[in-house]
Amino acid sequence: IQQQKNQDDTSYSLLSAWSSPISWLRRHDPHMDWAIYSDDTLAKQSSKHYQCQSWKGKKPYRLVIIGDSQPSYMCHYLLASTKNKQQPNSAHPYSSCVTLKGTYADESHTSLQDFSIKYSEAIVNATSLTAKGGGHQHKDNLVIVFNTQGLWESAYGKLELFRSMLDHVLKTSVAPSLLPHQPQNGAVPLFVFLTTTAVHPNNYNPGIYNDSRKWTMTQPRVHAINLMARERMKAFYQQQPQPMRKHVLLVDVEGISLLREDDPMMESDMRHYGNTTNELLLTQLLCSIDKHIQQNRFLLQYR
């Protein structure tokens, strides 16, 4: 990822673990939405060459975001920003946020319980949801975004266990929906793994060196978790029947959040972001989903 700044605008060049439909994110004015471009040349010319609609725009699917604190804050910001008095939550009328924080395995708070069971349950529950208010024409189109508590695992988990726990989540909650000829009502969901956002220990006050509980919450550990996640998601993708592979997607937000240490949610926060960064992350996430759906045209395909 490459960041370029001047007095007038900010832009980001994106490099992804998988081929990304997004090349550049640029905001020409602090009061504008982030704009999506296919290349740097268009990004520098004007603000008219959008490839995706605004992250606040109406979507042809239900969205469920499952994760620990930062994905949850991003999700709630999305829902809060798309509400209006005439049509509450009109842009995302059937979307929801599921917050799953880590659970300590001992009183000394030095290790975590296995996250795979509760994340598997949450994904299965999301998959089986039936939209209420039956008049919505896209009620059966479901996108499930999940991050398996990467922030908690980087701070308190054991990295050697992360790989097997993620494999269990994929095997028990995602794979059953992708089996050929598996009876299911409505369209097959799109399962999106969201990588873990960067941490910025330099923001921590009164100094991370004074709090031993945070000593392991470092960017190298976050990066290690994301490397494992990309490895396991790619392996899982390759194991699926060819027609079902388009229902698996990875969106990498580590790089773009790595440069956002100047926008913490609170002044001393090292792992959660302010609204500007949440908008940036939502732009990348939702545009990646929209482009993937458009390219694969699978939301209208029913079993």
C-alpha positions in Angstrom: 0.0 0.0 0.0 1.2 3.5 -0.8 -0.1 6.7 0.8 0.2 10.1 -0.8 -0.8 13.3 1.0 -0.9 17.0 0.2 -2.9 19.9 1.5 -5.9 19.2 -0.7 -6.5 15.5 -0.7 -5.4 12.1 0.5 -5.2 9.0 -1.7 -4.3 5.3 -1.2 -3.0 2.7 -3.6 -4.2 -0.7 -2.7 -2.3 -4.0 -3.0 -4.3 -7.1 -1.9 -3.5 -10.7 -1.1 -5.9 -11.6 -3.9 -6.6 -9.6 -7.0 -8.5 -6.5 -5.9 -11.1 -4.7 -7.9 -10.0 -1.5 -6.2 -6.8 0.3 -7.3 -7.1 3.7 -5.7 -9.1 5.4 -3.0 -9.0 9.1 -3.0 -10.9 11.9 -1.3 -10.6 15.3 -2.9 -12.3 17.1 0.0 -12.7 16.3 3.7 -16.5 16.6 3.3 -16.8 14.2 0.3 -17.0 10.4 0.3 -14.0 8.4 -0.6 -13.9 7.8 -4.4 -12.9 4.6 -6.1 -10.7 4.6 -9.2 -9.1 2.0 -11.4 -5.8 3.8 -11.6 -3.8 6.7 -10.4 -4.3 8.8 -13.5 -8.1 8.9 -13.1 -7.7 9.6 -9.4 -5.6 12.7 -10.1 -7.9 14.1 -12.8 -11.1 14.7 -11.0 -13.7 13.3 -8.5 -16.1 12.1 -11.2 -14.6 8.7 -12.1 -16.3 6.5 -9.4 -16.2 2.8 -9.9 -18.5 2.1 -6.9 -21.4 3.9 -5.4 -21.0 5.5 -2.0 -20.6 3.2 1.0 -23.8 4.8 2.3 -25.7 3.8 -0.8 -28.4 1.1 -0.9 -27.2 -2.4 -1.4 -28.9 -5.4 -3.1 -28.2 -7.7 -0.1 -28.5 -8.2 3.6 -25.2 -7.6 5.4 -24.1 -9.3 8.7 -20.7 -8.3 10.1 -19.3 -10.6 12.8 -16.2 -9.8 14.8 -14.6 -8.2 17.9 -14.5 -4.5 18.8 -13.1 -2.7 15.7 -15.3 -4.6 13.1 -18.2 -4.0 15.4 -17.6 -0.2 15.7 -17.2 -0.1 11.9 -20.5 -1.9 11.5 -22.4 0.2 13.9 -21.1 3.3 12.3 -22.4 2.1 9.0 -25.9 1.5 10.4 -26.0 4.8 12.2 -24.8 6.7 9.1 -27.4 5.2 6.8 -30.5 5.9 9.0 -32.9 8.7 8.4 -36.2 9.7 9.9 -38.4 8.8 7.0 -37.0 5.3 6.5 -34.9 4.1 9.4 -31.8 2.3 8.3 -33.0 2.6 4.7 -29.7 1.8 2.9 -29.2 -1.4 4.9 -32.6 -2.4 6.2 -31.8 -5.9 7.0 -28.2 -5.6 8.1 -26.9 -6.4 11.6 -23.7 -6.4 13.7 -22.6 -9.4 15.9 -19.9 -8.5 18.5 -17.9 -11.4 19.9 -15.1 -10.5 22.2 -12.5 -12.9 23.4 -13.0 -14.9 26.6 -10.2 -15.5 29.0 -9.3 -19.1 29.9 -7.8 -18.2 33.3 -7.9 -15.7 36.1 -4.5 -14.3 35.2 -5.8 -13.3 31.8 -2.8 -14.8 30.0 -4.7 -17.0 27.5 -8.0 -17.2 25.7 -10.6 -19.8 25.2 -11.0 -21.4 21.7 -13.0 -18.9 19.6 -14.0 -21.4 17.0 -17.3 -22.6 18.6 -18.9 -19.2 19.1 -17.8 -17.9 15.7 -19.2 -21.0 14.0 -22.5 -20.6 15.8 -22.7 -16.9 14.9 -22.0 -17.7 11.2 -24.5 -20.6 11.2 -27.1 -18.3 12.8 -26.5 -15.6 10.3 -26.8 -18.0 7.4 -30.1 -19.3 8.7 -31.6 -15.8 9.2 -34.8 -15.0 7.4 -35.3 -11.3 6.7 -38.4 -9.8 8.3 -40.7 -7.4 6.5 -41.1 -9.7 3.5 -41.6 -6.9 1.0 -37.9 -6.5 0.5 -36.9 -7.8 -2.9 -33.3 -8.6 -1.8 -34.2 -10.3 1.5 -32.6 -13.6 0.4 -29.3 -12.2 -0.8 -27.0 -12.5 2.1 -23.4 -11.3 2.7 -21.6 -12.5 5.9 -18.5 -10.6 6.8 -16.4 -12.1 9.6 -13.1 -11.6 11.4 -12.3 -14.2 14.0 -11.3 -11.8 16.9 -7.9 -10.9 15.4 -7.3 -8.1 17.9 -7.9 -10.3 20.9 -5.8 -13.1 19.4 -2.9 -10.8 18.7 -3.0 -9.5 22.3 -3.7 -12.6 24.3 -3.9 -15.7 22.0 -1.4 -18.3 20.9 -0.5 -17.8 17.3 0.1 -21.5 16.7 -3.5 -22.3 17.6 -5.1 -19.6 15.3 -4.7 -21.7 12.1 -6.5 -24.7 13.4 -9.3 -22.7 15.1 -10.0 -20.8 11.8 -10.0 -24.1 9.9 -12.6 -25.3 12.3 -14.8 -22.3 11.8 -14.6 -22.7 8.0 -15.2 -26.4 8.1 -18.2 -26.3 10.4 -20.0 -23.1 9.4 -19.0 -22.0 5.9 -18.3 -25.3 4.1 -21.8 -26.8 4.7 -23.4 -23.9 2.8 -21.1 -24.5 -0.2 -21.8 -28.2 -0.7 -23.2 -29.1 -4.1 -26.9 -30.0 -4.0 -27.2 -28.9 -0.4 -30.9 -28.0 0.2 -31.1 -24.3 1.1 -33.8 -21.6 0.9 -32.8 -18.6 -1.2 -29.4 -17.7 -2.6 -26.1 -19.1 -1.4 -24.5 -16.5 0.9 -21.3 -14.7 0.1 -18.8 -15.3 2.9 -16.2 -12.5 3.3 -13.2 -12.9 5.6 -12.1 -9.4 6.8 -8.4 -9.2 7.9 -7.5 -7.6 11.2 -6.8 -3.9 11.2 -3.4 -2.6 12.3 -2.6 -1.6 15.8 -0.6 1.5 16.8 1.1 1.1 20.2 2.6 4.6 19.9 -0.8 6.0 20.7 -1.2 4.1 23.9 -1.2 6.4 27.0 0.5 6.2 29.6 2.9 4.2 27.4 2.6 0.6 26.4 5.8 -0.2 28.4 3.8 0.5 31.6 1.1 -2.1 30.8 2.3 -5.6 30.4 -1.1 -6.8 29.3 -0.6 -5.0 26.0 3.0 -6.0 25.4 1.9 -8.7 22.9 -0.5 -6.4 21.0 2.0 -5.5 18.3 1.8 -5.0 14.6 4.1 -8.0 13.8 1.6 -10.3 15.6 -1.3 -8.8 13.8 0.5 -9.3 10.5 1.3 -12.9 11.5 -2.4 -13.6 12.1 -3.3 -12.0 8.8 -0.8 -14.1 7.0 -2.2 -17.2 8.5 -5.7 -16.1 7.7 -4.9 -15.4 4.0 -3.1 -18.8 3.8 -6.1 -20.7 5.3 -8.7 -18.8 3.3 -6.9 -19.4 0.1 -6.6 -23.1 0.9 -10.3 -23.3 1.8 -11.2 -21.5 -1.5 -9.2 -24.0 -3.5 -10.9 -26.9 -1.7 -14.4 -25.8 -2.8 -16.2 -27.0 -5.9 -15.5 -24.7 -8.8 -19.1 -23.2 -9.0 -19.0 -22.4 -5.2 -15.6 -20.6 -5.2 -17.3 -17.3 -6.1 -19.0 -17.4 -2.7 -15.7 -17.0 -0.8 -13.9 -13.6 -0.7 -11.1 -12.1 1.4 -10.9 -8.3 1.9 -7.6 -7.1 3.3 -7.8 -3.9 5.4 -4.5 -4.3 7.3 -2.4 -2.2 4.9 -4.9 0.7 4.6 -5.3 0.9 8.4 -1.5 0.7 8.9 -1.3 4.4 7.9 -4.1 5.7 10.1 -2.4 6.1 13.4 -3.4 9.8 13.3 -7.1 8.9 13.6 -7.7 6.9 16.8 -11.2 6.5 18.2 -10.0 8.2 21.3 -6.7 10.0 22.0 -4.9 7.1 23.7 -6.5 4.3 21.6 -4.1 2.0 19.9 -6.5 -0.4 18.1 -9.8 1.4 17.3 -10.4 4.1 14.7 -12.2 7.3 14.3 -15.0 8.0 11.8 -12.8 9.1 8.9 -11.0 5.7 9.0 -14.2 3.8 9.5 -15.5 5.4 6.3 -12.3 4.5 4.5 -12.5 0.9 5.7 -16.2 0.7 4.7 -15.5 2.1 1.3 -12.9 -0.6 0.6 -15.0 -3.4 2.1 -18.3 -2.6 0.4 -16.8 -1.7 -2.9 -14.9 -5.0 -2.9 -18.1 -6.8 -2.2 -20.1 -4.9 -4.8 -17.5 -5.4 -7.5 -17.2 -9.1 -6.7 -21.0 -9.5 -6.9 -21.1 -7.6 -10.2 -18.3 -9.7 -11.7 -19.7 -13.0 -10.7 -23.4 -12.3 -11.0 -24.3 -15.0 -8.5 -26.8 -13.3 -6.2 -29.6 -14.3 -8.6 -28.5 -17.9 -8.8 -30.6 -20.2 -6.6 -30.1 -23.9 -5.9 
